[in-house]
């Protein structure tokens, strides 16, 4: 059994840790509130623009005009898919020669299973791509966050580009730069599909890892049987779509970065809450053990005194 001095030192150590975890929980909670406000404002806006673009591009003539302007003629792959394809669909090597994977994680630890879950999702994606005929050299990996960048290197993969600053503080300008690079590489034929992997902020206690395609952009709200939406457009449909398409693509990257950031702060708040609760329980157990040990010492001293008087 540990001595009373050791138990007392242990109690002091746990109390110090409790102060740290409580402070970290307060900081994460404040950041979460700010992130929730940001994501709550951006996601509905991005989704509405996406629906507008989907409705407008049901017009075959408008779609063909846009494809021609973007340089995607007959036989080339379009950046837009009107068919209802699964969000997490992964292509075969025969149809798409090169894939880009963008993975979002945090720059720091102490977030429970947050980073482990997104790394697990990334590993599953890499195995699926390998089963579809892709080698490591056919996959460009963009890492947003130091933790996933470290995991990628540990697994023997080479990061095409590291973007830790976008994970630490999501910024529209940085998101726009990444979106422009991905779209340009897709338009030039350097990559045939872009996949996003990140933790989605579903609730305070749930941040599931998701995988979805970024390019080509599937307009999932509509299918071949849908009637075209009769929009009144000014000055002309093509000019509006020309402005709307890059905006929707940029906003998608930005909202994903905000979503991953909110999920990170929620996971850290929950992890620090659990750590603080465990520390309080441990302090209670150690205090009880200390009091029992102290009581045993006092009882032993009393018995020694009584025994000495009798002798």
BELKA-V196854 format. One record per residue. N is the residue number from 1. RES is the residue in one letter. PHI is phi in whole degrees, -180 to 180 (none if undefined). OMEGA is omega in whole degrees, 0 to 359 (* if undefined). NEAR is the number of other C-alpha atoms within 8 Angstrom. Layout:
n	res	phi	omega	near
N	RES	PHI	OMEGA	NEAR
N	RES	PHI	OMEGA	NEAR
This chain:
n	res	phi	omega	near
1	X	none	181	2
2	X	-67	179	5
3	X	-73	180	6
4	X	-63	179	9
5	X	-65	179	6
6	X	-65	179	8
7	X	-65	180	12
8	X	-64	178	9
9	X	-65	179	8
10	X	-66	178	9
11	X	-62	179	11
12	X	-63	180	8
13	X	-66	181	8
14	X	-67	178	11
15	X	-64	177	10
16	X	-65	177	8
17	X	-64	179	9
18	X	-61	178	12
19	X	-62	181	8
20	X	-68	182	8
21	X	-65	178	12
22	X	-66	178	11
23	X	-66	179	8
24	X	-65	177	10
25	X	-64	180	13
26	X	-64	180	9
27	X	-65	180	8
28	X	-64	180	12
29	X	-65	178	11
30	X	-65	178	8
31	X	-67	179	9
32	X	-63	179	11
33	X	-60	179	8
34	X	-67	181	8
35	X	-67	178	11
36	X	-62	179	9
37	X	-63	181	8
38	X	-65	183	9
39	X	-70	178	12
40	X	-66	178	8
41	X	-83	188	8
42	X	-85	185	9
43	X	-60	178	9
44	X	-60	179	8
45	X	-65	180	8
46	X	-64	180	12
47	X	-66	179	8
48	X	-66	177	8
49	X	-62	179	10
50	X	-62	179	10
51	X	-66	178	10
52	X	-63	180	8
53	X	-63	179	11
54	X	-61	180	12
55	X	-65	181	10
56	X	-66	185	13
57	X	-82	170	9
58	X	-73	176	11
59	X	-74	184	8
60	X	-60	181	7
61	X	-64	179	6
62	X	-65	180	11
63	X	-64	179	10
64	X	-66	179	8
65	X	-65	179	9
66	X	-67	180	11
67	X	-61	180	11
68	X	-65	180	9
69	X	-67	179	7
70	X	-78	179	7
71	X	90	178	7
72	X	-101	181	10
73	X	-90	180	7
74	X	-65	179	4
75	X	89	178	4
76	X	-97	184	6
77	X	-87	183	6
78	X	-78	174	8
79	X	-77	183	9
80	X	-128	177	9
81	X	-122	180	11
82	X	-84	181	12
83	X	-71	184	10
84	X	-84	180	11
85	X	-89	179	8
86	X	-61	181	5
87	X	-61	184	8
88	X	-103	181	7
89	X	-64	176	8
90	X	-113	186	6
91	X	-78	172	9
92	X	-93	181	10
93	X	-60	182	10
94	X	-67	183	5
95	X	-93	181	6
96	X	-132	187	11
97	X	-78	185	9
98	X	-143	183	12
99	X	-126	173	13
100	X	-110	180	12
101	X	-120	179	12
102	X	-109	185	12
103	X	-116	181	14
104	X	-108	174	15
105	X	-143	177	17
106	X	-100	175	15
107	X	-92	183	10
108	X	-131	183	6
109	X	-105	183	8
110	X	60	181	7
111	X	-130	181	11
112	X	67	183	9
113	X	-94	185	6
114	X	-56	182	12
115	X	-72	180	13
116	X	-61	182	7
117	X	-68	181	10
118	X	-72	176	15
119	X	-67	176	10
120	X	-63	178	8
121	X	-64	178	12
122	X	-63	180	10
123	X	-63	177	8
124	X	-62	180	8
125	X	-64	180	8
126	X	-64	178	8
127	X	-66	179	8
128	X	-65	178	9
129	X	-65	177	13
130	X	-63	178	10
131	X	-66	179	7
132	X	-85	174	9
133	X	105	182	8
134	X	-88	171	12
135	X	-97	180	8
136	X	-62	180	7
137	X	-73	180	6
138	X	-93	186	9
139	X	-123	175	11
140	X	-97	185	11
141	X	-110	173	12
142	X	-101	181	13
143	X	-107	177	16
144	X	-109	184	17
145	X	124	184	17
146	X	-67	186	13
147	X	-65	179	12
148	X	-73	177	15
149	X	-63	177	12
150	X	-65	180	8
151	X	-66	179	9
152	X	-62	180	11
153	X	-69	178	10
154	X	-62	180	7
155	X	-81	177	6
156	X	88	178	6
157	X	-91	177	8
158	X	-108	178	7
159	X	-73	176	12
160	X	-71	179	7
161	X	-159	177	7
162	X	-105	182	11
163	X	-132	182	10
164	X	-66	183	11
165	X	-68	179	9
166	X	-73	177	13
167	X	-80	184	16
168	X	-66	180	10
169	X	-147	181	7
170	X	-55	184	13
171	X	-131	184	8
172	X	-63	181	7
173	X	-64	179	6
174	X	-68	178	9
175	X	-64	178	14
176	X	-64	179	12
177	X	-63	179	8
178	X	-65	179	9
179	X	-61	180	11
180	X	-62	179	9
181	X	-65	180	8
182	X	-65	180	9
183	X	-65	180	9
184	X	-65	179	8
185	X	-67	177	10
186	X	-69	181	13
187	X	-64	180	10
188	X	-81	180	7
189	X	84	179	7
190	X	-70	174	8
191	X	-131	181	13
192	X	-105	178	13
193	X	-157	178	14
194	X	-122	184	14
195	X	-117	177	13
196	X	-108	176	11
197	X	-129	182	15
198	X	-161	175	13
199	X	-93	182	16
200	X	-93	178	11
201	X	-81	179	13
202	X	-85	178	9
203	X	-163	181	6
204	X	-61	184	9
205	X	-105	183	8
206	X	-136	176	7
207	X	-134	184	13
208	X	-68	175	9
209	X	-83	182	11
210	X	-127	175	9
211	X	-129	178	11
212	X	-148	181	10
213	X	-84	178	13
214	X	-100	176	9
215	X	-135	354	13
216	X	-66	184	12
217	X	-81	179	9
218	X	-90	180	12
219	X	-93	194	13
220	X	-73	183	9
221	X	-74	187	7
222	X	-134	175	11
223	X	-136	187	9
224	X	-66	182	6
225	X	-89	182	4
226	X	-72	176	6
227	X	-80	178	5
228	X	-59	179	8
229	X	-83	184	7
230	X	-88	178	4
231	X	-86	171	5
232	X	-99	191	4
233	X	-117	175	7
234	X	-136	1	6
235	X	-77	176	6
236	X	-154	186	7
237	X	-58	184	10
238	X	-64	179	9
239	X	-63	180	8
240	X	-70	179	11
241	X	-65	178	11
242	X	-59	178	9
243	X	-85	187	8
244	X	-76	184	10
245	X	-60	179	9
246	X	-64	178	8
247	X	-66	179	8
248	X	-64	181	11
249	X	-67	178	9
250	X	-69	180	12
251	X	-63	179	10
252	X	-62	178	9
253	X	-63	182	12
254	X	-66	181	13
255	X	-69	176	12
256	X	-64	178	9
257	X	-63	178	13
258	X	-66	179	12
259	X	-62	179	12
260	X	-64	179	15
261	X	-66	178	14
262	X	-63	178	13
263	X	-63	178	13
264	X	-62	181	12
265	X	-67	177	12
266	X	-67	179	14
267	X	-65	179	14
268	X	-69	177	13
269	X	-60	180	13
270	X	-66	180	11
271	X	-64	179	11
272	X	-72	175	14
273	X	-66	178	11
274	X	-64	179	8
275	X	-64	179	10
276	X	-66	178	11
277	X	-63	178	8
278	X	-65	179	8
279	X	-65	178	12
280	X	-64	178	9
281	X	-64	180	8
282	X	-66	178	9
283	X	-62	179	11
284	X	-63	180	8
285	X	-65	180	8
286	X	-67	178	11
287	X	-64	177	9
288	X	-63	179	8
289	X	-64	179	9
290	X	-64	180	11
291	X	-65	177	8
292	X	-65	179	8
293	X	-64	178	9
294	X	-64	179	9
295	X	-65	178	8
296	X	-64	179	8
297	X	-64	180	8
298	X	-64	178	8
299	X	-62	180	8
300	X	-64	179	8
301	X	-65	179	8
302	X	-64	179	8
303	X	-63	178	8
304	X	-65	180	8
305	X	-66	179	8
306	X	-64	178	8
307	X	-63	180	8
308	X	-69	179	7
309	X	-66	181	6
310	X	-68	178	5
311	X	-75	*	4
